[in-house]
């Protein structure tokens, strides 16, 4: 009886160790090492640029970004609309700044990142994941560049953000690894 119990305990320990290794080493689509999230509270929200510059100017901080939506945390679950077909497609939306892709170490595989040098990026540009390009009907990420999509803004009712896909990043896991990867749109 002791031999059988010890066999099951050893087997269970090996399974737990393998699961732990899997969770530590699984490619989540972003660089999770050395990433710290600070929720903005109180006066930090009064001047977002000053808050961001405070972090960026600290000697121990390599990069800083601001946005709404992080893998494993809250994100908006909205719809985008394919401008050509007028088909609505449910997809998580991440509201990000120009440094989000770089700071999270997202892998840009087609197109370009958001740029401060291109003012129209803020109002009419989207970056999507590989799975989002498939949802839009493209066989390769490069083919999706320039595709027009629309988003019914939640922050400004009766307002639509219309723009083009300027970049495609590798798929990212927003949820638990028990759930499948979903299409994601960054704007």
N, C-alpha and C positions, 0 to 999 in steps of 0.2 A: 504494500500500500504506500509506504514511504517512497519507494522507487518510482511508482506511477505518479505520485504527487510531485516529486522533484522533477520528473520529466516534463509535466505540464507547466510547472513554474519556470523552468529553463526555456521552454518553447515560448511561453508568454513574454518572457524577458527579451528574447531575440526578436520577436514581432514588434514589441514596443521600441526597441533600439532601432530597428529598420525604419519604422514609421518616423521616429525622431530624425534620423539621418535624411529621409526623404523630405521632410518639412524644412530642414535647414538648407538643403542643397537644391531644391526645386527652383527652376527658373520661373520667377513670377512676372517677368517682363519689365521689371524695374530693379534698380539697385537698392536693396533694403538695408545694406550695411551702412553704418554711420549716418543714418537718417534720423533726424529728430523733428518731431512735429510739435509746434507751439500753437495752441489755440489763442486767437486774438480776443482780448477782453478789455473792457473799460476804455481808457484813453488810447490804447494801441490802435483802435479802429478809427480814431479821429483823423489821423493823417497817415494813411497806409504807406505812402512813399517814404516818409520819415522813419516809420517803424521798420520797413524793409531795409533802408540804408543803415540803420543802427545794427542790424544783424550782419549785413554784408561787410560793413567796416570793421567788424570784430576779427581779430587776428586768427582765431581758431576756427572760423567758419569759411568753408571753401565756396559755397554757393547758397543762395536763399531764393525762395520763390513764395508767391502767395496765390491762393486760389481756394475754390470750394470743390472738394472732392479728392480723396486720396484712396488708394487701394486699401481695402480693409476697413474703411471708415465711411462716413456719409457721402453720398453723391446724389445728384438729381436724376431721377428716372423719367425722362421725357421722351417725346417722339421727335424724330426728324422727318422731313418730307422730301422725297425725291422730286426735284423741281420739274424734271422731264415727264415723269409718270404720275405725279401728284399722289403717290402711294405713301402713307404714313408708316413709319417703322419705329418700333419701340427700341430705345437705346439709352444707356446711362450717359449723362452729360457731365463733363468736368469743366468748371469755369477756372481758367488758369491764366497766369501771366506769361510774359516772354521767356522766363527762365525755367519754366516747369519741366520741359522735356530734358534739358541739360541737368537740372538739379536732381531729378528722379532717375536719371540715367536711362531714359527710354531710348530704345534703339530705332532711330529714324531710318527706314528702308527705302523710301521714295519721297521725292519732293523736297520740301524745306521746312524748317522750323519757323515759328512766329518771329518777326523781326521788329525791333523798335524803329528801324529805318524805313519801314513800310507802314505808314499810318493806317492804311485800309485794312490791315490784318485784324485790328481790334473790332471793326464793325462788319467785316465781310469775309472772314477766313475761318476754316475749320481744319483740324488735323484728326484723322480717323485711324482706327486700328485695322489690322489685316482682316479680321472677321467682319468689320464694317464694310470693307471694300467688297467682300463676298456678298454681304446683305444687299449692297447696291447693284450687284450683278456683274462685277468685274472679275476676270480670271487672274489678273496680276495687279499688285499695288500701284505700279506706275500708270496703269490705264485709268485709275480713279482720279489722278491729279487733274484739276480743272472741272471736275464734276460739280454741278450746282445742287446745293441742298438748302432747305429752309428749316427754321426752328421757331415755333411759336413761343415767344419769350414769356417766362413766368414772372420775371422781374419788372416787366412793363406790359401789362395786359393789353390785348388788342394790338400788339406790336410783333412784327416778324423780323428775325435776323435772317437775311438771305446772303449766301456767299458761296465760295468755291472751296473745294478740298485742295489745300496747298501742300499737305504732307501726309504720309502714312507711317505709323510706328508699329512695331511688333505687338502682338496681342499681349494684354496685361490682365492679370487676375485681380478683379476688384473684390471678390468674395472669397469664401473658404475654398480650399482645394477640392472639397467634396462636390462643389458646384462647377458646372462647365464654364469655360471662358465665354464671355458675352461681347458683342460689338460695343465699342466705346467711341464717343466723339468728344474732342477737346475743342474748346472755343474760348 
